[in-house]
Amino acid sequence: MIPILKALRQLLGYLFFAYILLDTPLGVFFLVQFPLIKKHKYCFFTWYILDIFACHVFHNTGSKRTISGWTGQHMHLSKRYYYQAKVIDFGFGKNHCAITFNSEKNKGYV
């Protein structure tokens, strides 16, 4: 697939995903749990599964890969993923994408 079309497909996927989270009753279920990710395992695993599902759909990965791990793997190869990593790292902590990628790599997911 032409790189610009692939990037556009992924961007549209992310926007659709954001729409589902922000403007549907199902999204409310997930958003209410987000602040509790670090306090309750149930909330963490709900978002973890959602993250794996989104990564699989948008990037055609296998199971167990997350958007953070995928971004960490490609952030030095593409400006798009570099800036995506900056946004994710801002929300989840310094070097979150690189750390997640290394963790997935060590576990044999990559």
HELIX and SHEET records of a PDB file:
HELIX    1   1 PRO A    3  ASP A   23  1                                  21    
HELIX    2   2 PRO A   25  GLN A   33  1                                   9    
HELIX    3   3 PHE A   34  LEU A   36  5                                   3    
HELIX    4   4 LYS A   41  HIS A   59  1                                  19    
HELIX    5   5 ILE A   67  HIS A   74  1                                   8    
HELIX    6   6 LYS A   79  PHE A   92  1                                  14    
HELIX    7   7 HIS A   96  ASN A  106  1                                  11    
END                                                                             
